[in-house]
Amino acid sequence: MSISTSAPTATSAREDAIALVAQYYAAFNRQDWDGMLQLLDDNVAHDLNQGRRETGKAAFSAFLQRMDASYREELRDIMVMAHDNGARAGAEYVVHGEYLHADEGLPPAHGQRYILPGGAFFDIRGGRICRVSNYYNLEDWIAQVRV
């Protein structure tokens, strides 16, 4: 019997990264905030769209609570790509959402629905997400909810 001790192949590292990001978005769509947090490194860097960087799981958890209070969202048409070494990944998706409660500095909320393309970039280390950088067109979103 032979046992292989070779390093993971580029294909498996890429597939592992894609699977990790897919798990992250599946948890998001289930509104499983604890499930999302379990996929993150303790010192995760979170780059808010057109905003500041927050660091750590506690800050990410607070962000999820703010989002949960103001929005109900589902991501559809998710496409995840990753580097061969599995250290970086990117995703593109379409957000289908409802604006439930006014978020600080944004227009009033009264259940407006919106559809918005977005994307994110990830750093991955040790099977955990170490960075999430989210991007979408804020002006497009504001135009959709100002009805």
Secondary structure, DSSP 8 states (H G I E B T S, - for coil): ---------HHHHHHHHHHHHHHHHHHHHTT-HHHHHHTEEEEEEEE-TTS-EEESHHHHHHHHHHHHHHEEEEEEEEEEEE-TTSSEEEEEEEEEEEE-S--TTS---SSEEEEEEEEEEEEEETTEEEEEEEEE-HHHHHHHH--
